[in-house]
């Protein structure tokens, strides 16, 4: 039993598997996994606060869907931000567009003169 | 929850990839690891699921906007601080709390983390003595949780404390143990 004493200052890894955490909240978890989560909670105030909050949710089975929706919205937000950045890059650098147009006009003219000559 | 091939990459590595490429996809992967925790923290502070969802989105947005301005080492601690500040600011706006926000939260969080890493080096010689110095409630909860490997619920049943008291006794007990051990080590030198 005294061997367990070292756990108190062990600085355990507090990276929690989200799926395992949700199973803990629902109560569908093995004793060993429950022990792992509770040791991490004692170590990590972020996790401890989150568990206290999640335990207040009335319909715990809904949590997974909510998280999925939040992540989907976030991915959309990220994609929009990237698109916006790309557009701004062209807007802020009209030189890129002018160069492209100039090159295109030159190519068309070259083809035209080549055809006229031949 | 969907598993991704990036699940095994440590936070620090994802952070390094983000800082070296400025590609927000890396930040996205990192943030989504903490959606559940952020949502839980939001509910704890607001006692409201809709407000918690808004808070998660605000934190995501804030991190996307602010991340490149900071050199973050311990992402999880930093994110927790951002999340708590978001909640406290919102509650203050609504006049529900007067708690002051820390000035440089990111630095404070990182110091705490670095401090905790130092404890790895400490020896356990003084542990038994330190446990004896705890108050009765902390001693009982620490002993049951760490030495007898009891779950929180089992400790609630054994001690008749409620769940929050049990967690609080364990956390405060741990903090007191660290302080006592440091003192005992200093005295022994």
Interface residues (C-beta under 8 A of the other chain):
Chain A: X1 X2 X4 X5 X6 X7 X8 X9 X11 X14 X15 X16 X18 X19 X21 X22 X31 X34 X35 X38 X41 X42 X45 X46 X47 X48 X49 X50 X51 X52 X53 X54 X56 X57 X63 X64 X66 X67 X68 X70 X71 X73 X74 X75 X77 X78 X81 X82
Chain B: X1 X2 X11 X24 X25 X28 X31 X32 X33 X35 X36 X37 X38 X39 X40 X41 X42 X43 X44 X45 X47 X49 X52 X53 X56 X57 X60 X61 X64 X76 X77 X79 X80 X83 X116 X117 X119 X120 X122 X124 X127 X128 X142 X145 X146 X147 X148 X149 X151 X152 X164 X167 X170 X171 X174 X177 X178 X181
